[in-house]
Amino acid sequence: MNNKLIDLNNHLFAEMERLGDEELNGDSLTQEIERARAITGVASQIIANGALALRAEQFKSDIVSAKDAKVPKFLETE
């Protein structure tokens, strides 16, 4: 699988279209609502995972930057 965030976007908008179908009612509507809840749950986890990966990269970048920083002379200890 090689999914991208744009694919997630497409799935979410497709689900919105299905939920907006005026002819959907009764058990079909109930099933579609449950499906939407499942899709939303998975989407939330994908987004949270992406946010965690981004924070990890930012942290890694901060650490590398900190290693290159020089301590001012007046703060140096022997």
N, CA, C and O atoms as a Tripos MOL2 file, in Angstrom:
@<TRIPOS>MOLECULE
protein
  312   311    78     0     0
PROTEIN
NO_CHARGES

@<TRIPOS>ATOM
      1 N           0.8320   -1.1850    0.0000 N.3       1 MET1
      2 CA          0.0000    0.0000    0.0000 C.3       1 MET1
      3 C           0.8740    1.2450    0.0000 C.2       1 MET1
      4 O           1.9000    1.3050    0.6770 O.2       1 MET1
      5 N           0.4530    2.2220   -0.7610 N.am      2 ASN2
      6 CA          1.1980    3.4670   -0.8400 C.3       2 ASN2
      7 C           0.2220    4.6370   -0.7790 C.2       2 ASN2
      8 O           0.1830    5.4800   -1.6740 O.2       2 ASN2
      9 N          -0.5660    4.6710    0.2980 N.am      3 ASN3
     10 CA         -1.5710    5.7190    0.4400 C.3       3 ASN3
     11 C          -0.9430    7.0200    0.9000 C.2       3 ASN3
     12 O           0.0800    7.0270    1.5850 O.2       3 ASN3
     13 N          -1.5590    8.1010    0.5190 N.am      4 LYS4
     14 CA         -1.1100    9.4350    0.9030 C.3       4 LYS4
     15 C          -2.2700   10.1460    1.6000 C.2       4 LYS4
     16 O          -3.4110    9.6860    1.5550 O.2       4 LYS4
     17 N          -1.9620   11.2730    2.2440 N.am      5 LEU5
     18 CA         -3.0090   12.0090    2.9490 C.3       5 LEU5
     19 C          -4.1120   12.4810    2.0060 C.2       5 LEU5
     20 O          -5.2630   12.6110    2.4220 O.2       5 LEU5
     21 N          -3.7810   12.7350    0.7610 N.am      6 ILE6
     22 CA         -4.8130   13.1380   -0.2000 C.3       6 ILE6
     23 C          -5.8230   12.0020   -0.4010 C.2       6 ILE6
     24 O          -7.0050   12.2570   -0.6340 O.2       6 ILE6
     25 N          -5.3580   10.7520   -0.3110 N.am      7 ASP7
     26 CA         -6.2730    9.6090   -0.4190 C.3       7 ASP7
     27 C          -7.2420    9.5950    0.7640 C.2       7 ASP7
     28 O          -8.4290    9.3160    0.5990 O.2       7 ASP7
     29 N          -6.7300    9.8930    1.9430 N.am      8 LEU8
     30 CA         -7.5910    9.9750    3.1260 C.3       8 LEU8
     31 C          -8.6330   11.0700    2.9310 C.2       8 LEU8
     32 O          -9.8140   10.8780    3.2170 O.2       8 LEU8
     33 N          -8.1840   12.2070    2.4460 N.am      9 ASN9
     34 CA         -9.1050   13.3120    2.1540 C.3       9 ASN9
     35 C         -10.2130   12.8630    1.2140 C.2       9 ASN9
     36 O         -11.3880   13.1470    1.4460 O.2       9 ASN9
     37 N          -9.8340   12.1610    0.1540 N.am     10 ASN10
     38 CA        -10.8150   11.6860   -0.8250 C.3      10 ASN10
     39 C         -11.8270   10.7330   -0.1870 C.2      10 ASN10
     40 O         -13.0210   10.8120   -0.4720 O.2      10 ASN10
     41 N         -11.3510    9.8340    0.6740 N.am     11 HIS11
     42 CA        -12.2500    8.8920    1.3560 C.3      11 HIS11
     43 C         -13.2360    9.6430    2.2590 C.2      11 HIS11
     44 O         -14.4230    9.3210    2.3000 O.2      11 HIS11
     45 N         -12.7280   10.6420    2.9770 N.am     12 LEU12
     46 CA        -13.5990   11.3960    3.8810 C.3      12 LEU12
     47 C         -14.6660   12.1710    3.1100 C.2      12 LEU12
     48 O         -15.8270   12.2090    3.5190 O.2      12 LEU12
     49 N         -14.2760   12.7800    2.0070 N.am     13 PHE13
     50 CA        -15.2670   13.5140    1.2160 C.3      13 PHE13
     51 C         -16.2650   12.5650    0.5490 C.2      13 PHE13
     52 O         -17.4440   12.8960    0.4210 O.2      13 PHE13
     53 N         -15.8050   11.4030    0.1290 N.am     14 ALA14
     54 CA        -16.7260   10.4120   -0.4570 C.3      14 ALA14
     55 C         -17.7510    9.9720    0.5890 C.2      14 ALA14
     56 O         -18.9300    9.7990    0.2780 O.2      14 ALA14
     57 N         -17.2950    9.7940    1.8260 N.am     15 GLU15
     58 CA        -18.2200    9.4090    2.8950 C.3      15 GLU15
     59 C         -19.2350   10.5250    3.1550 C.2      15 GLU15
     60 O         -20.4120   10.2500    3.3890 O.2      15 GLU15
     61 N         -18.7900   11.7610    3.1150 N.am     16 MET16
     62 CA        -19.7240   12.8810    3.2870 C.3      16 MET16
     63 C         -20.7900   12.8600    2.2040 C.2      16 MET16
     64 O         -21.9600   13.1240    2.4800 O.2      16 MET16
     65 N         -20.4000   12.5500    0.9850 N.am     17 GLU17
     66 CA        -21.3710   12.4790   -0.1090 C.3      17 GLU17
     67 C         -22.3740   11.3570    0.1170 C.2      17 GLU17
     68 O         -23.5680   11.5280   -0.1270 O.2      17 GLU17
     69 N         -21.8840   10.1990    0.5860 N.am     18 ARG18
     70 CA        -22.8070    9.0810    0.8570 C.3      18 ARG18
     71 C         -23.7830    9.4450    1.9650 C.2      18 ARG18
     72 O         -24.9700    9.1310    1.8740 O.2      18 ARG18
     73 N         -23.2940   10.1030    3.0080 N.am     19 LEU19
     74 CA        -24.1710   10.5000    4.1110 C.3      19 LEU19
     75 C         -25.1870   11.5540    3.6800 C.2      19 LEU19
     76 O         -26.2740   11.6390    4.2520 O.2      19 LEU19
     77 N         -24.8420   12.3450    2.6880 N.am     20 GLY20
     78 CA        -25.7410   13.3880    2.2040 C.3      20 GLY20
     79 C         -26.7750   12.9000    1.2090 C.2      20 GLY20
     80 O         -27.5970   13.6860    0.7370 O.2      20 GLY20
     81 N         -26.7490   11.6190    0.8820 N.am     21 ASP21
     82 CA        -27.7110   11.0590   -0.0710 C.3      21 ASP21
     83 C         -29.1150   11.1120    0.5260 C.2      21 ASP21
     84 O         -29.3980   10.4520    1.5270 O.2      21 ASP21
     85 N         -29.9830   11.8940   -0.0890 N.am     22 GLU22
     86 CA        -31.3520   12.0860    0.4080 C.3      22 GLU22
     87 C         -32.1680   10.7980    0.3810 C.2      22 GLU22
     88 O         -33.1330   10.6660    1.1340 O.2      22 GLU22
     89 N         -31.8040    9.8600   -0.4600 N.am     23 GLU23
     90 CA        -32.5720    8.6100   -0.5800 C.3      23 GLU23
     91 C         -32.1510    7.5680    0.4590 C.2      23 GLU23
     92 O         -32.7820    6.5180    0.5820 O.2      23 GLU23
     93 N         -31.1100    7.8570    1.1850 N.am     24 LEU24
     94 CA        -30.6150    6.9290    2.2030 C.3      24 LEU24
     95 C         -31.4860    7.0550    3.4490 C.2      24 LEU24
     96 O         -31.6470    8.1490    3.9900 O.2      24 LEU24
     97 N         -32.0510    5.9300    3.9080 N.am     25 ASN25
     98 CA        -32.8790    5.9800    5.1080 C.3      25 ASN25
     99 C         -32.9150    4.6060    5.7610 C.2      25 ASN25
    100 O         -32.4150    3.6220    5.2150 O.2      25 ASN25
    101 N         -33.5160    4.5640    6.9380 N.am     26 GLY26
    102 CA        -33.6920    3.3090    7.6600 C.3      26 GLY26
    103 C         -32.3830    2.6100    7.9640 C.2      26 GLY26
    104 O         -31.4180    3.2310    8.4090 O.2      26 GLY26
    105 N         -32.3630    1.3010    7.7170 N.am     27 ASP27
    106 CA        -31.1860    0.4910    8.0110 C.3      27 ASP27
    107 C         -29.9760    0.9050    7.1720 C.2      27 ASP27
    108 O         -28.8400    0.8430    7.6420 O.2      27 ASP27
    109 N         -30.2220    1.3240    5.9380 N.am     28 SER28
    110 CA        -29.1120    1.7630    5.0880 C.3      28 SER28
    111 C         -28.4330    2.9880    5.6760 C.2      28 SER28
    112 O         -27.2070    3.0930    5.6660 O.2      28 SER28
    113 N         -29.2290    3.9090    6.1870 N.am     29 LEU29
    114 CA        -28.6780    5.1120    6.8000 C.3      29 LEU29
    115 C         -27.9130    4.7540    8.0730 C.2      29 LEU29
    116 O         -26.8240    5.2740    8.3170 O.2      29 LEU29
    117 N         -28.4880    3.8650    8.8780 N.am     30 THR30
    118 CA        -27.8240    3.4290   10.1090 C.3      30 THR30
    119 C         -26.4800    2.7800    9.7890 C.2      30 THR30
    120 O         -25.4810    3.0690   10.4470 O.2      30 THR30
    121 N         -26.4470    1.9120    8.7880 N.am     31 GLN31
    122 CA        -25.1920    1.2650    8.3840 C.3      31 GLN31
    123 C         -24.1830    2.2910    7.8950 C.2      31 GLN31
    124 O         -22.9970    2.1820    8.2040 O.2      31 GLN31
    125 N         -24.6250    3.2670    7.1510 N.am     32 GLU32
    126 CA        -23.7100    4.2850    6.6240 C.3      32 GLU32
    127 C         -23.1580    5.1480    7.7510 C.2      32 GLU32
    128 O         -21.9940    5.5460    7.7100 O.2      32 GLU32
    129 N         -23.9690    5.4370    8.7440 N.am     33 ILE33
    130 CA        -23.5030    6.2090    9.9040 C.3      33 ILE33
    131 C         -22.4360    5.4210   10.6550 C.2      33 ILE33
    132 O         -21.4210    5.9870   11.0610 O.2      33 ILE33
    133 N         -22.6550    4.1260   10.8430 N.am     34 GLU34
    134 CA        -21.6530    3.2800   11.5140 C.3      34 GLU34
    135 C         -20.3580    3.2300   10.6960 C.2      34 GLU34
    136 O         -19.2580    3.2870   11.2460 O.2      34 GLU34
    137 N         -20.5110    3.1240    9.3990 N.am     35 ARG35
    138 CA        -19.3460    3.1240    8.5140 C.3      35 ARG35
    139 C         -18.5830    4.4400    8.6470 C.2      35 ARG35
    140 O         -17.3540    4.4470    8.7130 O.2      35 ARG35
    141 N         -19.3180    5.5530    8.6850 N.am     36 ALA36
    142 CA        -18.6890    6.8720    8.8300 C.3      36 ALA36
    143 C         -17.9270    6.9700   10.1480 C.2      36 ALA36
    144 O         -16.8340    7.5340   10.1950 O.2      36 ALA36
    145 N         -18.5000    6.4240   11.2120 N.am     37 ARG37
    146 CA        -17.8180    6.4300   12.5160 C.3      37 ARG37
    147 C         -16.5170    5.6320   12.4490 C.2      37 ARG37
    148 O         -15.4990    6.0530   12.9990 O.2      37 ARG37
    149 N         -16.5500    4.4950   11.7830 N.am     38 ALA38
    150 CA        -15.3420    3.6680   11.6540 C.3      38 ALA38
    151 C         -14.2760    4.3990   10.8370 C.2      38 ALA38
    152 O         -13.1010    4.4110   11.2040 O.2      38 ALA38
    153 N         -14.6920    4.9980    9.7450 N.am     39 ILE39
    154 CA        -13.7540    5.7380    8.8950 C.3      39 ILE39
    155 C         -13.1560    6.9090    9.6660 C.2      39 ILE39
    156 O         -11.9560    7.1690    9.5790 O.2      39 ILE39
    157 N         -13.9920    7.6130   10.4190 N.am     40 THR40
    158 CA        -13.5180    8.7440   11.2140 C.3      40 THR40
    159 C         -12.5060    8.2980   12.2580 C.2      40 THR40
    160 O         -11.5080    8.9830   12.4840 O.2      40 THR40
    161 N         -12.7510    7.1600   12.8980 N.am     41 GLY41
    162 CA        -11.8190    6.6360   13.8960 C.3      41 GLY41
    163 C         -10.4600    6.3120   13.2900 C.2      41 GLY41
    164 O          -9.4230    6.6590   13.8550 O.2      41 GLY41
    165 N         -10.4680    5.6530   12.1530 N.am     42 VAL42
    166 CA         -9.2200    5.3230   11.4790 C.3      42 VAL42
    167 C          -8.5200    6.5920   11.0170 C.2      42 VAL42
    168 O          -7.3060    6.7240   11.1690 O.2      42 VAL42
    169 N          -9.2790    7.5270   10.4530 N.am     43 ALA43
    170 CA         -8.6990    8.7850    9.9820 C.3      43 ALA43
    171 C          -8.0460    9.5460   11.1290 C.2      43 ALA43
    172 O          -6.9700   10.1210   10.9610 O.2      43 ALA43
    173 N          -8.6780    9.5510   12.2760 N.am     44 SER44
    174 CA         -8.1190   10.2430   13.4410 C.3      44 SER44
    175 C          -6.7840    9.6370   13.8450 C.2      44 SER44
    176 O          -5.8510   10.3610   14.1900 O.2      44 SER44
    177 N          -6.6880    8.3170   13.8040 N.am     45 GLN45
    178 CA         -5.4300    7.6520   14.1510 C.3      45 GLN45
    179 C          -4.3330    7.9480   13.1240 C.2      45 GLN45
    180 O          -3.1710    8.1290   13.4880 O.2      45 GLN45
    181 N          -4.7020    7.9950   11.8580 N.am     46 ILE46
    182 CA         -3.7290    8.3140   10.8090 C.3      46 ILE46
    183 C          -3.2030    9.7340   11.0070 C.2      46 ILE46
    184 O          -2.0010    9.9750   10.8980 O.2      46 ILE46
    185 N          -4.0950   10.6630   11.2960 N.am     47 ILE47
    186 CA         -3.6970   12.0480   11.5100 C.3      47 ILE47
    187 C          -2.8270   12.1710   12.7600 C.2      47 ILE47
    188 O          -1.8250   12.8850   12.7410 O.2      47 ILE47
    189 N          -3.1920   11.4910   13.8350 N.am     48 ALA48
    190 CA         -2.3900   11.5240   15.0590 C.3      48 ALA48
    191 C          -1.0050   10.9390   14.8160 C.2      48 ALA48
    192 O          -0.0130   11.4600   15.3260 O.2      48 ALA48
    193 N          -0.9310    9.8720   14.0470 N.am     49 ASN49
    194 CA          0.3540    9.2590   13.7280 C.3      49 ASN49
    195 C           1.2210   10.2260   12.9220 C.2      49 ASN49
    196 O           2.4220   10.3400   13.1690 O.2      49 ASN49
    197 N           0.6170   10.9140   11.9660 N.am     50 GLY50
    198 CA          1.3460   11.9000   11.1770 C.3      50 GLY50
    199 C           1.8510   13.0500   12.0340 C.2      50 GLY50
    200 O           2.9730   13.5210   11.8490 O.2      50 GLY50
    201 N           1.0240   13.5020   12.9690 N.am     51 ALA51
    202 CA          1.4200   14.5840   13.8710 C.3      51 ALA51
    203 C           2.5900   14.1470   14.7600 C.2      51 ALA51
    204 O           3.5090   14.9290   15.0070 O.2      51 ALA51
    205 N           2.5550   12.9010   15.2370 N.am     52 LEU52
    206 CA          3.6440   12.3750   16.0490 C.3      52 LEU52
    207 C           4.9370   12.2940   15.2470 C.2      52 LEU52
    208 O           6.0040   12.6560   15.7430 O.2      52 LEU52
    209 N           4.8440   11.8210   14.0120 N.am     53 ALA53
    210 CA          6.0230   11.7320   13.1550 C.3      53 ALA53
    211 C           6.6130   13.1160   12.9020 C.2      53 ALA53
    212 O           7.8330   13.2800   12.8960 O.2      53 ALA53
    213 N           5.7550   14.1080   12.6930 N.am     54 LEU54
    214 CA          6.2190   15.4750   12.4750 C.3      54 LEU54
    215 C           6.9200   16.0090   13.7160 C.2      54 LEU54
    216 O           7.9910   16.6080   13.6120 O.2      54 LEU54
    217 N           6.3250   15.7970   14.8970 N.am     55 ARG55
    218 CA          6.9610   16.2500   16.1420 C.3      55 ARG55
    219 C           8.3040   15.5770   16.3540 C.2      55 ARG55
    220 O           9.2460   16.2150   16.8250 O.2      55 ARG55
    221 N           8.4090   14.2990   16.0150 N.am     56 ALA56
    222 CA          9.6790   13.5780   16.1610 C.3      56 ALA56
    223 C          10.7450   14.1780   15.2500 C.2      56 ALA56
    224 O          11.8940   14.3350   15.6620 O.2      56 ALA56
    225 N          10.3770   14.5120   14.0290 N.am     57 GLU57
    226 CA         11.3340   15.1330   13.0980 C.3      57 GLU57
    227 C          11.7550   16.5070   13.5920 C.2      57 GLU57
    228 O          12.9240   16.8760   13.4800 O.2      57 GLU57
    229 N          10.8190   17.2650   14.1350 N.am     58 GLN58
    230 CA         11.1510   18.5780   14.6650 C.3      58 GLN58
    231 C          12.0910   18.4590   15.8580 C.2      58 GLN58
    232 O          13.0370   19.2360   15.9860 O.2      58 GLN58
    233 N          11.8330   17.4940   16.7270 N.am     59 PHE59
    234 CA         12.6870   17.2550   17.8880 C.3      59 PHE59
    235 C          14.0890   16.8670   17.4350 C.2      59 PHE59
    236 O          15.0840   17.3650   17.9620 O.2      59 PHE59
    237 N          14.1560   15.9760   16.4560 N.am     60 LYS60
    238 CA         15.4550   15.5420   15.9240 C.3      60 LYS60
    239 C          16.2120   16.7340   15.3430 C.2      60 LYS60
    240 O          17.4170   16.8700   15.5570 O.2      60 LYS60
    241 N          15.5270   17.5740   14.6280 N.am     61 SER61
    242 CA         16.1380   18.7670   14.0480 C.3      61 SER61
    243 C          16.6370   19.7120   15.1370 C.2      61 SER61
    244 O          17.7160   20.2920   15.0170 O.2      61 SER61
    245 N          15.8530   19.8630   16.1950 N.am     62 ASP62
    246 CA         16.2580   20.7270   17.3130 C.3      62 ASP62
    247 C          17.5110   20.1940   17.9940 C.2      62 ASP62
    248 O          18.3830   20.9720   18.3830 O.2      62 ASP62
    249 N          17.6090   18.8740   18.1420 N.am     63 ILE63
    250 CA         18.7750   18.2620   18.7830 C.3      63 ILE63
    251 C          20.0200   18.5030   17.9360 C.2      63 ILE63
    252 O          21.0730   18.8650   18.4610 O.2      63 ILE63
    253 N          19.8970   18.3040   16.6320 N.am     64 VAL64
    254 CA         21.0440   18.5200   15.7350 C.3      64 VAL64
    255 C          21.4650   19.9800   15.7900 C.2      64 VAL64
    256 O          22.6600   20.2710   15.8250 O.2      64 VAL64
    257 N          20.5110   20.9000   15.7970 N.am     65 SER65
    258 CA         20.8220   22.3250   15.8790 C.3      65 SER65
    259 C          21.5020   22.6640   17.2000 C.2      65 SER65
    260 O          22.4190   23.4850   17.2450 O.2      65 SER65
    261 N          21.0470   22.0290   18.2660 N.am     66 ALA66
    262 CA         21.6280   22.2950   19.5830 C.3      66 ALA66
    263 C          23.0780   21.8160   19.6540 C.2      66 ALA66
    264 O          23.9010   22.4370   20.3260 O.2      66 ALA66
    265 N          23.3960   20.7160   18.9680 N.am     67 LYS67
    266 CA         24.7710   20.2080   18.9760 C.3      67 LYS67
    267 C          25.7140   21.1710   18.2770 C.2      67 LYS67
    268 O          26.8900   21.2560   18.6310 O.2      67 LYS67
    269 N          25.2140   21.8920   17.2970 N.am     68 ASP68
    270 CA         26.0330   22.8360   16.5450 C.3      68 ASP68
    271 C          26.1590   24.1910   17.2410 C.2      68 ASP68
    272 O          27.0090   25.0030   16.8750 O.2      68 ASP68
    273 N          25.3230   24.4300   18.2340 N.am     69 ALA69
    274 CA         25.3430   25.7160   18.9300 C.3      69 ALA69
    275 C          26.5560   25.7900   19.8440 C.2      69 ALA69
    276 O          26.9970   24.7830   20.3990 O.2      69 ALA69
    277 N          27.0790   26.9750   19.9880 N.am     70 LYS70
    278 CA         28.2310   27.1780   20.8670 C.3      70 LYS70
    279 C          27.7550   27.8470   22.1460 C.2      70 LYS70
    280 O          26.9060   28.7380   22.1260 O.2      70 LYS70
    281 N          28.3200   27.3990   23.2550 N.am     71 VAL71
    282 CA         28.0030   27.9770   24.5520 C.3      71 VAL71
    283 C          28.7670   29.2970   24.6700 C.2      71 VAL71
    284 O          29.9670   29.3420   24.4000 O.2      71 VAL71
    285 N          28.0880   30.3590   25.0680 N.am     72 PRO72
    286 CA         28.8030   31.6260   25.2470 C.3      72 PRO72
    287 C          29.9340   31.4810   26.2600 C.2      72 PRO72
    288 O          29.8070   30.7450   27.2380 O.2      72 PRO72
    289 N          31.0310   32.1790   26.0250 N.am     73 LYS73
    290 CA         32.2470   32.0880   26.8720 C.3      73 LYS73
    291 C          31.9170   32.2640   28.3460 C.2      73 LYS73
    292 O          32.4230   31.5290   29.1940 O.2      73 LYS73
    293 N          31.0750   33.2320   28.6480 N.am     74 PHE74
    294 CA         30.8250   33.5060   30.0710 C.3      74 PHE74
    295 C          30.0710   32.3690   30.7600 C.2      74 PHE74
    296 O          30.0140   32.3260   31.9890 O.2      74 PHE74
    297 N          29.4930   31.4520   29.9890 N.am     75 LEU75
    298 CA         28.7980   30.3100   30.6000 C.3      75 LEU75
    299 C          29.6630   29.0460   30.6480 C.2      75 LEU75
    300 O          29.2850   28.0590   31.2780 O.2      75 LEU75
    301 N          30.7950   29.0760   29.9980 N.am     76 GLU76
    302 CA         31.6620   27.8890   29.9690 C.3      76 GLU76
    303 C          32.2540   27.6370   31.3410 C.2      76 GLU76
    304 O          32.6030   28.5620   32.0730 O.2      76 GLU76
    305 N          32.3560   26.3650   31.6660 N.am     77 THR77
    306 CA         33.0510   25.9730   32.8970 C.3      77 THR77
    307 C          34.3520   25.2920   32.5010 C.2      77 THR77
    308 O          34.5110   24.8480   31.3640 O.2      77 THR77
    309 N          35.2380   25.2180   33.4060 N.am     78 GLU78
    310 CA         36.5460   24.6580   33.0890 C.3      78 GLU78
    311 C          36.4620   23.2730   32.6320 C.2      78 GLU78
    312 O          37.4860   22.6610   32.3260 O.2      78 GLU78
@<TRIPOS>BOND
     1     1     2 1
     2     2     3 1
     3     3     4 2
     4     3     5 am
     5     5     6 1
     6     6     7 1
     7     7     8 2
     8     7     9 am
     9     9    10 1
    10    10    11 1
    11    11    12 2
    12    11    13 am
    13    13    14 1
    14    14    15 1
    15    15    16 2
    16    15    17 am
    17    17    18 1
    18    18    19 1
    19    19    20 2
    20    19    21 am
    21    21    22 1
    22    22    23 1
    23    23    24 2
    24    23    25 am
    25    25    26 1
    26    26    27 1
    27    27    28 2
    28    27    29 am
    29    29    30 1
    30    30    31 1
    31    31    32 2
    32    31    33 am
    33    33    34 1
    34    34    35 1
    35    35    36 2
    36    35    37 am
    37    37    38 1
    38    38    39 1
    39    39    40 2
    40    39    41 am
    41    41    42 1
    42    42    43 1
    43    43    44 2
    44    43    45 am
    45    45    46 1
    46    46    47 1
    47    47    48 2
    48    47    49 am
    49    49    50 1
    50    50    51 1
    51    51    52 2
    52    51    53 am
    53    53    54 1
    54    54    55 1
    55    55    56 2
    56    55    57 am
    57    57    58 1
    58    58    59 1
    59    59    60 2
    60    59    61 am
    61    61    62 1
    62    62    63 1
    63    63    64 2
    64    63    65 am
    65    65    66 1
    66    66    67 1
    67    67    68 2
    68    67    69 am
    69    69    70 1
    70    70    71 1
    71    71    72 2
    72    71    73 am
    73    73    74 1
    74    74    75 1
    75    75    76 2
    76    75    77 am
    77    77    78 1
    78    78    79 1
    79    79    80 2
    80    79    81 am
    81    81    82 1
    82    82    83 1
    83    83    84 2
    84    83    85 am
    85    85    86 1
    86    86    87 1
    87    87    88 2
    88    87    89 am
    89    89    90 1
    90    90    91 1
    91    91    92 2
    92    91    93 am
    93    93    94 1
    94    94    95 1
    95    95    96 2
    96    95    97 am
    97    97    98 1
    98    98    99 1
    99    99   100 2
   100    99   101 am
   101   101   102 1
   102   102   103 1
   103   103   104 2
   104   103   105 am
   105   105   106 1
   106   106   107 1
   107   107   108 2
   108   107   109 am
   109   109   110 1
   110   110   111 1
   111   111   112 2
   112   111   113 am
   113   113   114 1
   114   114   115 1
   115   115   116 2
   116   115   117 am
   117   117   118 1
   118   118   119 1
   119   119   120 2
   120   119   121 am
   121   121   122 1
   122   122   123 1
   123   123   124 2
   124   123   125 am
   125   125   126 1
   126   126   127 1
   127   127   128 2
   128   127   129 am
   129   129   130 1
   130   130   131 1
   131   131   132 2
   132   131   133 am
   133   133   134 1
   134   134   135 1
   135   135   136 2
   136   135   137 am
   137   137   138 1
   138   138   139 1
   139   139   140 2
   140   139   141 am
   141   141   142 1
   142   142   143 1
   143   143   144 2
   144   143   145 am
   145   145   146 1
   146   146   147 1
   147   147   148 2
   148   147   149 am
   149   149   150 1
   150   150   151 1
   151   151   152 2
   152   151   153 am
   153   153   154 1
   154   154   155 1
   155   155   156 2
   156   155   157 am
   157   157   158 1
   158   158   159 1
   159   159   160 2
   160   159   161 am
   161   161   162 1
   162   162   163 1
   163   163   164 2
   164   163   165 am
   165   165   166 1
   166   166   167 1
   167   167   168 2
   168   167   169 am
   169   169   170 1
   170   170   171 1
   171   171   172 2
   172   171   173 am
   173   173   174 1
   174   174   175 1
   175   175   176 2
   176   175   177 am
   177   177   178 1
   178   178   179 1
   179   179   180 2
   180   179   181 am
   181   181   182 1
   182   182   183 1
   183   183   184 2
   184   183   185 am
   185   185   186 1
   186   186   187 1
   187   187   188 2
   188   187   189 am
   189   189   190 1
   190   190   191 1
   191   191   192 2
   192   191   193 am
   193   193   194 1
   194   194   195 1
   195   195   196 2
   196   195   197 am
   197   197   198 1
   198   198   199 1
   199   199   200 2
   200   199   201 am
   201   201   202 1
   202   202   203 1
   203   203   204 2
   204   203   205 am
   205   205   206 1
   206   206   207 1
   207   207   208 2
   208   207   209 am
   209   209   210 1
   210   210   211 1
   211   211   212 2
   212   211   213 am
   213   213   214 1
   214   214   215 1
   215   215   216 2
   216   215   217 am
   217   217   218 1
   218   218   219 1
   219   219   220 2
   220   219   221 am
   221   221   222 1
   222   222   223 1
   223   223   224 2
   224   223   225 am
   225   225   226 1
   226   226   227 1
   227   227   228 2
   228   227   229 am
   229   229   230 1
   230   230   231 1
   231   231   232 2
   232   231   233 am
   233   233   234 1
   234   234   235 1
   235   235   236 2
   236   235   237 am
   237   237   238 1
   238   238   239 1
   239   239   240 2
   240   239   241 am
   241   241   242 1
   242   242   243 1
   243   243   244 2
   244   243   245 am
   245   245   246 1
   246   246   247 1
   247   247   248 2
   248   247   249 am
   249   249   250 1
   250   250   251 1
   251   251   252 2
   252   251   253 am
   253   253   254 1
   254   254   255 1
   255   255   256 2
   256   255   257 am
   257   257   258 1
   258   258   259 1
   259   259   260 2
   260   259   261 am
   261   261   262 1
   262   262   263 1
   263   263   264 2
   264   263   265 am
   265   265   266 1
   266   266   267 1
   267   267   268 2
   268   267   269 am
   269   269   270 1
   270   270   271 1
   271   271   272 2
   272   271   273 am
   273   273   274 1
   274   274   275 1
   275   275   276 2
   276   275   277 am
   277   277   278 1
   278   278   279 1
   279   279   280 2
   280   279   281 am
   281   281   282 1
   282   282   283 1
   283   283   284 2
   284   283   285 am
   285   285   286 1
   286   286   287 1
   287   287   288 2
   288   287   289 am
   289   289   290 1
   290   290   291 1
   291   291   292 2
   292   291   293 am
   293   293   294 1
   294   294   295 1
   295   295   296 2
   296   295   297 am
   297   297   298 1
   298   298   299 1
   299   299   300 2
   300   299   301 am
   301   301   302 1
   302   302   303 1
   303   303   304 2
   304   303   305 am
   305   305   306 1
   306   306   307 1
   307   307   308 2
   308   307   309 am
   309   309   310 1
   310   310   311 1
   311   311   312 2
@<TRIPOS>SUBSTRUCTURE
     1 MET1         2 RESIDUE 1 A MET
     2 ASN2         6 RESIDUE 1 A ASN
     3 ASN3        10 RESIDUE 1 A ASN
     4 LYS4        14 RESIDUE 1 A LYS
     5 LEU5        18 RESIDUE 1 A LEU
     6 ILE6        22 RESIDUE 1 A ILE
     7 ASP7        26 RESIDUE 1 A ASP
     8 LEU8        30 RESIDUE 1 A LEU
     9 ASN9        34 RESIDUE 1 A ASN
    10 ASN10       38 RESIDUE 1 A ASN
    11 HIS11       42 RESIDUE 1 A HIS
    12 LEU12       46 RESIDUE 1 A LEU
    13 PHE13       50 RESIDUE 1 A PHE
    14 ALA14       54 RESIDUE 1 A ALA
    15 GLU15       58 RESIDUE 1 A GLU
    16 MET16       62 RESIDUE 1 A MET
    17 GLU17       66 RESIDUE 1 A GLU
    18 ARG18       70 RESIDUE 1 A ARG
    19 LEU19       74 RESIDUE 1 A LEU
    20 GLY20       78 RESIDUE 1 A GLY
    21 ASP21       82 RESIDUE 1 A ASP
    22 GLU22       86 RESIDUE 1 A GLU
    23 GLU23       90 RESIDUE 1 A GLU
    24 LEU24       94 RESIDUE 1 A LEU
    25 ASN25       98 RESIDUE 1 A ASN
    26 GLY26      102 RESIDUE 1 A GLY
    27 ASP27      106 RESIDUE 1 A ASP
    28 SER28      110 RESIDUE 1 A SER
    29 LEU29      114 RESIDUE 1 A LEU
    30 THR30      118 RESIDUE 1 A THR
    31 GLN31      122 RESIDUE 1 A GLN
    32 GLU32      126 RESIDUE 1 A GLU
    33 ILE33      130 RESIDUE 1 A ILE
    34 GLU34      134 RESIDUE 1 A GLU
    35 ARG35      138 RESIDUE 1 A ARG
    36 ALA36      142 RESIDUE 1 A ALA
    37 ARG37      146 RESIDUE 1 A ARG
    38 ALA38      150 RESIDUE 1 A ALA
    39 ILE39      154 RESIDUE 1 A ILE
    40 THR40      158 RESIDUE 1 A THR
    41 GLY41      162 RESIDUE 1 A GLY
    42 VAL42      166 RESIDUE 1 A VAL
    43 ALA43      170 RESIDUE 1 A ALA
    44 SER44      174 RESIDUE 1 A SER
    45 GLN45      178 RESIDUE 1 A GLN
    46 ILE46      182 RESIDUE 1 A ILE
    47 ILE47      186 RESIDUE 1 A ILE
    48 ALA48      190 RESIDUE 1 A ALA
    49 ASN49      194 RESIDUE 1 A ASN
    50 GLY50      198 RESIDUE 1 A GLY
    51 ALA51      202 RESIDUE 1 A ALA
    52 LEU52      206 RESIDUE 1 A LEU
    53 ALA53      210 RESIDUE 1 A ALA
    54 LEU54      214 RESIDUE 1 A LEU
    55 ARG55      218 RESIDUE 1 A ARG
    56 ALA56      222 RESIDUE 1 A ALA
    57 GLU57      226 RESIDUE 1 A GLU
    58 GLN58      230 RESIDUE 1 A GLN
    59 PHE59      234 RESIDUE 1 A PHE
    60 LYS60      238 RESIDUE 1 A LYS
    61 SER61      242 RESIDUE 1 A SER
    62 ASP62      246 RESIDUE 1 A ASP
    63 ILE63      250 RESIDUE 1 A ILE
    64 VAL64      254 RESIDUE 1 A VAL
    65 SER65      258 RESIDUE 1 A SER
    66 ALA66      262 RESIDUE 1 A ALA
    67 LYS67      266 RESIDUE 1 A LYS
    68 ASP68      270 RESIDUE 1 A ASP
    69 ALA69      274 RESIDUE 1 A ALA
    70 LYS70      278 RESIDUE 1 A LYS
    71 VAL71      282 RESIDUE 1 A VAL
    72 PRO72      286 RESIDUE 1 A PRO
    73 LYS73      290 RESIDUE 1 A LYS
    74 PHE74      294 RESIDUE 1 A PHE
    75 LEU75      298 RESIDUE 1 A LEU
    76 GLU76      302 RESIDUE 1 A GLU
    77 THR77      306 RESIDUE 1 A THR
    78 GLU78      310 RESIDUE 1 A GLU
